[in-house]
Amino acid sequence: MNCFPLILMLLFVLIGKVSLAASDVEILRKKVITELMLPTFNENQVKELIGSIRLNGTWPNINYIDVSNTGFQHRIHLNNLVEMSRAYRKKGSKLKGDPKLKKAIYSALDYWLANNFICENWWWNQIGTPNLLVSMLLIMDTDLTKGQIAKTLPMVGRANLNATGARPSGDRIKIAGILAKTLLFNRDEVQFREVIKVIEGEIKFAEGRGMQYDYSFHHREDRVNNTLSYGTGYADAFAEWAAFVAGTKYQFSAPSLQLLTDYYLDGICKMMIYGKYVDPGAMNRDITRPDSQRAFGTATPERLLTASGYRKKELEDIIMIRHGDAQPTLVHSTFYWQSEHFTYQRPGFFTSVRMYSTRDYNMEMPYNGEGLMNHHRGDGTNYISRTGNEYFDISPVYDWQKIPGTTVVQKPELPSEKEIQKKGLTNFVGAVTDGTYGAVAFDFKSPHDPLDAKKSWFFFDKEYVCLGTGINSESPFPVATTLNQCLLKSDVMVRSNNQTSKLTKGTHELTDVQWVLQDGIAYLFPQSVKINASNQSETGSWY
């Protein structure tokens, strides 16, 4: 008789635990769907998609034949599918529950399921396509047929921890995130718990791929700086899940959250102009993508704030700067010794120096036909910014042998893109800093040309000094050191032959020059020099 109450109590405890787990999964499922539904959509564009879709579920403006690395317009089809799904399910949408829209969604999805498109670029097969398809599944949910769901899940399942792309780096955490969303869709609590552990476990220092001990990021074994490309995706994916699981039984540990926040603030943000814009010197092949230098958003720092109060004031400052609600007051001098990259921030300007040595390679390979002229973009590159827009979308008209800060042989043409990535040839490359001021040295020997030089930079509050000596070349072609190549934002003023004048538009060969002024930046020479300057319109193409 006395055992009966005890048995009842144990049953209540067990039932309570099962109920709690299910509740957390449902909470997370709703959080993910809510986030997917946040973006707005253009009602007229969705109506155009409904009106232009063919009977077989295709759109006339998409090439469905080309599945190459540089093609694969099939991504447009999938984006259309997600956009239509959002319009169909979004509260307040005039198209919510529209039967014509649902018919178009079914038609487009069925066409994809019937053809199961595979791209030559593994990224689309294991990340891009699964991510868009699982987004569509979560948004549409029970509005899809059981047959459609059953056929879609194996395609989404290409994002799994055994996939070839699930390497320890930004890609593994992205794939794990897609898998986690799939498991939420299936309400698979057991596997979801394990995948969340994998995501949290990826936040760690690495000696190969991944987050380096200096808070830079290497995506591959070539030790090229990928902090503002793959490294931001790594942080974004972790922060997304950190915010999702906050307050649930899956919440990440304080050490993991603190490490990620340190990486975000001391790695990513200190490699950016005012913590807002991409430093062009830290870019690789992505510099040849339109709109790749736009201001960063606030989603990741906001998610970090949701997940933890660690370094709250600094995260709030970054958010305010990115919103335009505060003027930057950031001051730092930072050397990323694992990536040979130096950044320097003052309230009025940002600059950086990119180098390489025998310890690392100069530049990312030109994967997928991008960055085909990046041969010299690691040769002591020294961009300077006051606003963050000095180099925005300038790539189509760029002279790729006149990179700011570099000393380059002016060849008739650049070598093949297969010759871009080279390992450094010297050891004496690095910087010293106390966190506020710094000095940089680059014993430069070009892996592309018979050229060597010794370069150094010394950084102060309102100015910095650039020195070059021992410049030797055995090439028959001239050698040029470039001060800057940026968008023309103002008149160009020159002090030459003891007279100050405004340059007329065009190209100029100037002698006895003491200084040049453009867009609030003055270039001062300790002795009068001969320079070449160009301040005219240029035309070019992204392709």
C-alpha positions, -999 to 999 in steps of 0.1 A, spaced: 0 0 0 28 24 8 45 19 -26 16 32 -46 21 69 -41 58 65 -48 51 49 -82 27 76 -91 53 102 -83 80 86 -104 55 84 -133 48 121 -130 85 129 -131 92 109 -162 62 123 -180 73 158 -170 107 153 -186 93 140 -219 69 169 -220 96 194 -214 118 180 -242 90 181 -267 81 216 -256 117 229 -263 117 213 -297 84 230 -306 96 263 -292 127 261 -314 107 250 -344 85 281 -340 115 303 -335 131 291 -368 99 295 -387 93 330 -373 128 340 -384 123 326 -419 91 346 -421 107 379 -411 119 391 -446 94 412 -465 84 403 -501 73 422 -531 36 414 -538 38 425 -574 69 404 -580 52 373 -566 22 379 -588 46 381 -618 61 347 -607 25 333 -606 17 347 -640 50 338 -658 55 302 -645 51 277 -673 28 246 -672 58 224 -664 69 245 -634 97 265 -649 103 302 -655 113 315 -690 142 336 -677 161 307 -661 187 286 -679 179 250 -666 207 234 -687 239 250 -674 248 234 -641 284 246 -641 303 264 -613 297 298 -629 262 291 -641 235 272 -621 207 297 -625 186 270 -608 193 290 -576 168 316 -589 142 288 -592 147 279 -555 147 315 -544 114 320 -562 101 290 -544 110 303 -510 97 338 -518 63 324 -530 61 302 -499 66 331 -477 39 351 -495 15 322 -491 20 318 -454 28 353 -441 2 369 -418 -13 400 -433 -3 390 -468 -29 396 -495 -17 364 -510 -20 343 -479 -37 310 -488 -42 321 -524 -50 290 -545 -32 302 -576 -1 308 -556 -3 274 -540 -7 258 -575 25 277 -586 44 266 -556 34 230 -562 43 232 -599 77 247 -592 85 222 -564 73 192 -584 95 203 -613 126 204 -590 117 170 -574 113 154 -609 148 167 -620 169 167 -588 194 192 -602 231 187 -592 256 216 -597 292 211 -605 300 232 -575 296 210 -544 286 240 -523 252 242 -540 246 204 -535 255 203 -498 247 238 -486 229 261 -510 202 238 -523 195 220 -490 193 253 -471 167 268 -495 147 235 -496 145 231 -458 135 268 -456 106 260 -479 97 229 -459 95 248 -426 75 277 -441 50 256 -460 49 227 -435 15 209 -436 5 228 -467 27 204 -487 17 169 -496 32 139 -478 46 128 -512 63 162 -518 78 162 -483 91 126 -487 108 134 -520 123 167 -507 139 154 -475 165 132 -492 177 163 -512 179 183 -480 197 154 -465 228 161 -486 236 185 -458 249 160 -433 279 156 -411 294 129 -433 292 151 -465 325 159 -481 320 196 -475 315 191 -437 351 199 -430 362 216 -397 357 252 -407 329 275 -416 313 249 -439 309 222 -412 289 246 -389 267 257 -418 259 221 -428 252 212 -392 228 242 -390 209 230 -420 207 195 -405 194 210 -373 166 227 -391 158 195 -409 156 176 -376 133 203 -362 111 200 -392 109 162 -384 106 169 -347 136 145 -341 146 155 -306 173 128 -302 194 136 -332 188 173 -328 204 172 -294 235 156 -309 238 181 -338 235 211 -314 265 196 -296 284 195 -329 276 232 -336 288 243 -302 318 221 -304 330 239 -336 337 271 -316 373 264 -308 408 275 -318 424 255 -346 459 251 -360 447 242 -395 413 252 -408 391 274 -386 395 301 -360 431 310 -354 447 319 -320 449 355 -331 412 356 -340 417 355 -377 401 327 -397 416 302 -422 391 283 -444 418 261 -460 453 248 -453 469 276 -474 467 299 -444 451 327 -464 431 352 -444 394 344 -448 381 362 -417 357 385 -435 343 358 -459 341 323 -445 349 336 -410 318 357 -409 297 328 -421 312 307 -393 303 334 -367 268 340 -382 259 303 -381 270 299 -345 253 331 -334 221 321 -351 219 289 -331 231 305 -299 201 328 -301 177 301 -310 186 278 -281 190 305 -255 167 298 -226 162 261 -235 178 229 -223 201 231 -254 216 265 -244 253 269 -252 278 271 -224 292 304 -212 328 296 -223 316 289 -259 296 321 -260 324 341 -247 349 327 -272 326 334 -301 320 369 -289 357 375 -285 363 363 -320 335 385 -334 347 417 -316 385 412 -317 387 393 -350 359 402 -373 350 438 -361 386 449 -357 393 438 -393 365 461 -405 363 498 -412 346 512 -380 333 477 -373 308 483 -402 324 480 -436 346 453 -451 383 462 -453 392 457 -490 426 446 -480 411 416 -462 390 405 -492 400 377 -516 381 366 -547 349 381 -532 362 416 -541 350 410 -577 314 404 -566 289 433 -570 278 449 -538 303 428 -517 316 459 -498 282 470 -485 278 478 -448 273 448 -425 240 443 -408 232 439 -371 217 404 -369 248 386 -355 257 411 -327 220 412 -318 219 374 -316 250 374 -294 233 398 -271 203 375 -270 225 346 -261 247 363 -235 254 396 -218 292 391 -223 308 423 -236 274 438 -239 285 475 -242 309 467 -271 282 448 -290 257 476 -285 282 501 -298 287 480 -330 249 478 -335 245 516 -330 274 523 -355 259 500 -381 225 516 -377 240 551 -380 229 560 -345 264 567 -332 297 581 -345 327 557 -343 351 563 -315 370 530 -320 408 531 -315 430 500 -319 461 487 -335 458 450 -342 482 425 -358 468 391 -369 501 372 -368 487 340 -381 475 357 -413 502 385 -417 474 411 -416 476 444 -397 447 468 -391 447 503 -376 416 522 -365 411 558 -354 378 577 -350 385 595 -383 401 568 -405 409 531 -409 438 515 -427 454 481 -430 485 463 -444 482 428 -460 514 407 -464 526 371 -467 557 351 -459 572 316 -461 545 307 -435 515 313 -458 502 320 -493 495 354 -508 459 350 -519 430 327 -523 428 306 -555 403 321 -581 376 295 -574 345 296 -596 359 321 -620 362 349 -594 393 371 -585 410 363 -618 434 393 -614 443 391 -578 480 384 -583 493 414 -564 466 420 -538 488 406 -510 520 425 -519 519 450 -490 484 462 -498 476 494 -479 440 507 -483 429 538 -464 393 547 -456 375 577 -440 339 567 -449 341 530 -459 328 537 -494 361 547 -511 364 515 -531 328 504 -534 321 484 -565 353 497 -582 365 463 -594 353 466 -630 375 496 -637 405 487 -615 441 486 -627 451 453 -610 488 462 -612 483 494 -592 470 482 -559 473 508 -530 505 504 -511 521 479 -535 553 480 -555 547 461 -588 564 455 -621 541 471 -648 538 442 -672 519 443 -705 495 418 -689 490 397 -658 500 360 -658 474 333 -660 449 331 -631 465 297 -624 496 316 -613 478 338 -587 484 318 -555 520 317 -544 538 311 -512 559 339 -497 597 338 -502 609 357 -471 607 353 -433 610 388 -420 574 398 -422 553 411 -393 544 439 -369 547 452 -334 519 469 -315 508 478 -280 472 478 -290 471 515 -297 501 523 -320 520 500 -343 548 494 -368 548 470 -397 577 455 -417 577 436 -450 608 421 -465 592 417 -499 603 394 -527 578 390 -554 569 354 -564 555 367 -597 583 391 -609 621 395 -605 615 422 -579 623 427 -542 619 456 -518 619 465 -481 587 481 -470 576 495 -436 548 515 -420 546 535 -388 512 545 -374 502 575 -353 469 593 -344 463 614 -375 489 602 -399 511 573 -407 545 570 -425 552 546 -454 588 538 -462 603 518 -490 639 511 -499 661 486 -516 637 483 -545 654 462 -572 641 447 -604 656 427 -632 625 432 -654 627 453 -686 594 468 -676 590 498 -652 582 494 -615 555 515 -598 546 521 -562 509 530 -559 498 554 -532 461 549 -538 435 539 -564 400 548 -552 368 564 -563 371 601 -571 353 619 -543 366 654 -546 388 677 -566 425 667 -566 448 694 -552 485 693 -558 515 712 -545 540 712 -573 569 735 -582 560 756 -551 525 763 -565 491 748 -554 467 739 -581 436 719 -589 441 691 -614 420 691 -645 403 658 -654 426 634 -672 460 617 -667 490 637 -656 528 633 -652 538 657 -625 573 667 -613 586 684 -581 555 673 -562 554 681 -524 519 668 -516 486 657 -531 451 661 -514 420 642 -523 388 634 -503 403 648 -471 434 626 -473 468 643 -479 498 624 -493 530 642 -482 564 635 -496 596 642 -476 613 653 -508 599 665 -541 590 636 -564 577 628 -598 543 611 -598 517 599 -623 480 608 -614 447 600 -631 414 617 -621 390 608 -649 360 586 -657 367 550 -664 345 522 -679 347 485 -674 327 453 -668 322 428 -640 326 400 -665 
